[in-house]
Amino acid sequence: MIEVLLLLEVLNQDNKEVFDKHLKKEGFNSVPNEPYVYTGESSTTTFATKAYILQVIEKGLLKTNFDSCDLVFLLNETPYPAYTFDKKTNGFELSEE
């Protein structure tokens, strides 16, 4: 089982409740008193888990209006590179920072 921790920085999101509801439906629970921090578990490979995370966050973001989103995540305490949401492609790109 892979333990997942998601940390997002979302600026000016107009409806966080819709976003949170989508993530919860997809198996990610918000951490109390920590805005945009979520936990979950995965029983697939790390590659499949990474792809799933990006897809779920993308779909959740597209259900709301927001200015920008940066994402980092840990799988079993192993950090993965940071991603930035590209509003031109409606998908995540590796962050250059």
One Martini backbone bead per residue (centre of mass of N, CA, C, O) as a GRO file, in nm:
protein
   97
    1MET     BB    1   0.097   0.036   0.022
    2ILE     BB    2   0.037   0.376  -0.059
    3GLU     BB    3   0.124   0.674   0.069
    4VAL     BB    4  -0.050   0.992   0.045
    5LEU     BB    5   0.071   1.337  -0.018
    6LEU     BB    6  -0.089   1.652  -0.064
    7LEU     BB    7   0.035   1.975  -0.197
    8LEU     BB    8  -0.127   2.289  -0.233
    9GLU     BB    9  -0.139   2.592  -0.446
   10VAL     BB   10  -0.425   2.797  -0.448
   11LEU     BB   11  -0.545   3.071  -0.637
   12ASN     BB   12  -0.849   3.201  -0.632
   13GLN     BB   13  -1.075   3.005  -0.549
   14ASP     BB   14  -1.431   2.990  -0.583
   15ASN     BB   15  -1.477   2.649  -0.506
   16LYS     BB   16  -1.363   2.440  -0.271
   17GLU     BB   17  -1.597   2.240  -0.220
   18VAL     BB   18  -1.595   2.106  -0.499
   19PHE     BB   19  -1.304   2.011  -0.487
   20ASP     BB   20  -1.320   1.842  -0.225
   21LYS     BB   21  -1.545   1.650  -0.320
   22HIS     BB   22  -1.385   1.526  -0.552
   23LEU     BB   23  -1.147   1.414  -0.387
   24LYS     BB   24  -1.313   1.237  -0.198
   25LYS     BB   25  -1.437   1.056  -0.423
   26GLU     BB   26  -1.119   0.975  -0.508
   27GLY     BB   27  -0.968   0.927  -0.199
   28PHE     BB   28  -0.929   1.222  -0.069
   29ASN     BB   29  -0.831   1.371   0.235
   30SER     BB   30  -0.859   1.620   0.438
   31VAL     BB   31  -0.671   1.821   0.643
   32PRO     BB   32  -0.710   1.948   0.926
   33ASN     BB   33  -0.628   2.286   0.920
   34GLU     BB   34  -0.530   2.228   0.599
   35PRO     BB   35  -0.510   2.385   0.326
   36TYR     BB   36  -0.445   2.184   0.062
   37VAL     BB   37  -0.442   1.902   0.226
   38TYR     BB   38  -0.383   1.551   0.141
   39THR     BB   39  -0.495   1.211   0.175
   40GLY     BB   40  -0.391   0.864   0.094
   41GLU     BB   41  -0.434   0.556  -0.099
   42SER     BB   42  -0.245   0.293  -0.273
   43SER     BB   43  -0.242  -0.024  -0.486
   44THR     BB   44  -0.049   0.075  -0.690
   45THR     BB   45   0.172   0.203  -0.865
   46THR     BB   46   0.360   0.481  -0.876
   47PHE     BB   47   0.293   0.559  -1.166
   48ALA     BB   48  -0.018   0.534  -1.142
   49THR     BB   49  -0.049   0.726  -0.903
   50LYS     BB   50   0.062   0.979  -1.035
   51ALA     BB   51  -0.145   0.991  -1.267
   52TYR     BB   52  -0.395   1.005  -1.087
   53ILE     BB   53  -0.337   1.263  -0.937
   54LEU     BB   54  -0.327   1.452  -1.181
   55GLN     BB   55  -0.612   1.389  -1.285
   56VAL     BB   56  -0.779   1.466  -1.032
   57ILE     BB   57  -0.684   1.757  -1.002
   58GLU     BB   58  -0.760   1.859  -1.278
   59LYS     BB   59  -1.067   1.801  -1.258
   60GLY     BB   60  -1.115   1.972  -1.005
   61LEU     BB   61  -1.019   2.244  -1.119
   62LEU     BB   62  -1.224   2.250  -1.372
   63LYS     BB   63  -1.479   2.301  -1.165
   64THR     BB   64  -1.323   2.573  -1.130
   65ASN     BB   65  -1.203   2.883  -1.037
   66PHE     BB   66  -0.860   3.000  -1.105
   67ASP     BB   67  -0.530   3.115  -1.121
   68SER     BB   68  -0.350   2.891  -0.957
   69CYS     BB   69  -0.129   2.582  -0.949
   70ASP     BB   70   0.049   2.395  -0.707
   71LEU     BB   71   0.235   2.072  -0.687
   72VAL     BB   72   0.295   1.835  -0.427
   73PHE     BB   73   0.424   1.496  -0.358
   74LEU     BB   74   0.392   1.194  -0.159
   75LEU     BB   75   0.537   0.861  -0.164
   76ASN     BB   76   0.624   0.721   0.103
   77GLU     BB   77   0.800   0.997   0.166
   78THR     BB   78   0.849   1.053  -0.140
   79PRO     BB   79   0.947   1.300  -0.331
   80TYR     BB   80   0.820   1.494  -0.589
   81PRO     BB   81   0.799   1.688  -0.827
   82ALA     BB   82   0.695   1.983  -0.923
   83TYR     BB   83   0.379   2.133  -1.017
   84THR     BB   84   0.211   2.312  -1.286
   85PHE     BB   85  -0.062   2.472  -1.395
   86ASP     BB   86  -0.180   2.484  -1.734
   87LYS     BB   87  -0.423   2.682  -1.886
   88LYS     BB   88  -0.370   2.610  -2.190
   89THR     BB   89  -0.378   2.274  -2.141
   90ASN     BB   90  -0.512   2.163  -1.878
   91GLY     BB   91  -0.228   2.093  -1.724
   92PHE     BB   92   0.049   1.946  -1.604
   93GLU     BB   93   0.376   2.071  -1.523
   94LEU     BB   94   0.684   2.090  -1.474
   95SER     BB   95   0.862   2.264  -1.269
   96GLU     BB   96   1.123   2.519  -1.303
   97GLU     BB   97   1.185   2.576  -0.978
   0.00000   0.00000   0.00000
